[in-house]
Structure formats: C-alpha cells, structure tokens
Amino acid sequence: MNATLKITKIGNSAGVILSKELLAHLNAQVGDKVEVVRTSRGLEIRPVNLDLEKQLGAAKEVMARRHRALQALADQIMDEDREILKALAKS
C-alpha cells in the first residue's frame, strides 16, 4: 500500500495524519505506539511489539537487581575463555 502524506505543524513539532486504511494496514488504532525505523530504502513505520517491550523491561529490572552476580558470571566466562585461547595458542 502506498500513500502520500502531508506534514502538518503540531505545536513546535510536525506530524502526519494516518488514514483509517493506513491504521488498518498497521493493525493499529488511535493511542497505539508505532516505531519509525531507518532502512536502506528510507523510513518504515511499524507497530511497537508490546510483548517485546515488556520482556525488555523485565530483563532490565532483573539485570539491575542481579548486577553483581551477572558481573561475576561474566568474569568467570572471560577467565574460562582466556584459558581456552591460551591452550589453543600452544597447540
């Protein structure tokens, strides 16, 4: 689906109006969030994946609470990798 949209002044910003057909194509409605992504062909408008947003929020919360444990795990993994690399360098 292709559409030509006019940029309209909204306060100190600018916006475009999405028609009922474009909203239906996006499977979105007034009040929903969309994201604008730069692609090799220009900009793409797509609905925000709310499940992903919730999962990322939960992951950030856990990482903040378990920062020390995660840092210790990362250090241990780095030590193990360093030993593996040393062994490979010797062979």
Secondary structure as the mmCIF struct_conf table of DSSP 4:
data_model
#
loop_
_struct_conf.conf_type_id
_struct_conf.id
_struct_conf.beg_label_comp_id
_struct_conf.beg_label_asym_id
_struct_conf.beg_label_seq_id
_struct_conf.end_label_comp_id
_struct_conf.end_label_asym_id
_struct_conf.end_label_seq_id
STRN STRN1 ILE A 7 ILE A 10
TURN_TY1_P TURN_TY1_P1 GLY A 11 ASN A 12
STRN STRN2 SER A 13 VAL A 16
HELX_LH_PP_P HELX_LH_PP_P1 ILE A 17 SER A 19
HELX_RH_AL_P HELX_RH_AL_P1 LYS A 20 LEU A 26
TURN_TY1_P TURN_TY1_P2 ASN A 27 ASN A 27
TURN_TY1_P TURN_TY1_P3 VAL A 30 GLY A 31
STRN STRN3 VAL A 34 THR A 39
TURN_TY1_P TURN_TY1_P4 SER A 40 ARG A 41
STRN STRN4 GLY A 42 PRO A 47
HELX_RH_AL_P HELX_RH_AL_P2 LEU A 50 ARG A 65
TURN_TY1_P TURN_TY1_P5 ARG A 66 ARG A 66
HELX_RH_AL_P HELX_RH_AL_P3 HIS A 67 LYS A 90
#
